[in-house]
Amino acid sequence: MGWLVFLFLMVFIAILGYLITPDHTPYCNGQILEIRLLKPGTQMDFLAVRNEQSAQIQKKGWFHTMLFGKPDPYQLVPFSHIQYTNDSVTVHVYNETAPFNRKSFCKDEVVKVVHRTFLLGTDRYGRDMLSQLIIGARVSLSIGFVAVCIALLLGVSIGAVAGYFGGRTDSVILWFINVVWSVPSLLLVIAISFVLGSGFWQVFIAIGLTMWVDIARVVRGQFVSLREKEYVEASKALGFRNFTIMFKHILPNITGTLTVISASNFASAILMEAGLSFLGIGVQPPMPSWGNMIKENYGYIILDYAYLALIPGIAIVLLVLAFMILGNSLRDAMDVMDVDY
């Protein structure tokens, strides 16, 4: 039950996205180099200063902001000390390499003083780690969902045709499935990624096109065993079309099996996406991804900033484990029996 609550919480956080991230900028890519590598829990004061682009930024609704974020209309200047005069504001800019750097701004340029707490610190570019982690969860869940949908569409269609019609059709399709099965999944994903190119949408297709084989084999085995049942023979005698018998009479009887496989494939898709992003052929920066976060920060593992790589790694482990436990729970609840391949 606890893992199910965790999954619902992750989905809820991923849907809200930029509405709850401390950094609302697109891709949470608000870089402030002066505050790079802040420790978790660090509190910082910023001076919000109008920039030249402030007047050009168009206001968007909350739904657009939730999906895509919004540009920051102000320049955030971190400071350790502030001094007000008649018509200007002078701050000591926070910077470890230049602790005595001072800047002055006209009072008309200054909007407000912003106080922020970086719960998970910042990375080497001064980006908020918590914001990157939240949007990275959205990327992982969305890629897993779309990839599983593609795999279900292909696997169910191909497996149903092979199992229902049998004969030469089954032999040809089963031969093709075995050929694809013989190629390691990761290598096949990498090959498809090279063909389609690197990017967010390409990862959807690449992972989906490699995960259908498991589903097709299971669906074929189920259709082979169910096509001889009495209700199928009765449907044929009543003159129902093959398409109707396959997808309205037989398919609903294997939804339990498909649900269990989908939960397992969801976890596999998340792992594949993280691996591709780590190798640099998956989701591309500046879009945050847990695999990208590990890639950018794995060099800090032997230093004092190991948490920069460990936090997204732990997030991947927890999310994959939650889906695996969900799949096992669904199997026990639905009492899905072993099927023939």
Buried (B, 14 or more C-beta within 10 A) or exposed (E): EEBEEBBEEBBEBBBEBBBBBBBBBBBBBBBBEBBBBBEBEBEBBBBBBBBEEBEEEEEBEEEEBBEEBBBBBBBBBBBEEBEEEEEBBBBBBBBEEEEEEEEEBEEEBBBEEBEBEBEBBBBBBBBBBBBBBBBBBBBBBBBBBBBBEBBBEBBBBBBBBBBBBBEEEBEEBBEBBEEBBEEEBBEBBBEBBEEBEBBBEBBBBBBBBBBBBBBBBBBBBBBBBBBEEEEBEEBBEEEBEEEEBBBEBBBEBBEBBBBBBBBBBBBBBBBBBBBBBBBEBBBBBBBBBBBBBBBBBBEBBEEEBEBBBBBBBEBBEBBBEBBBBBBBBBBEEEEBEEBEE
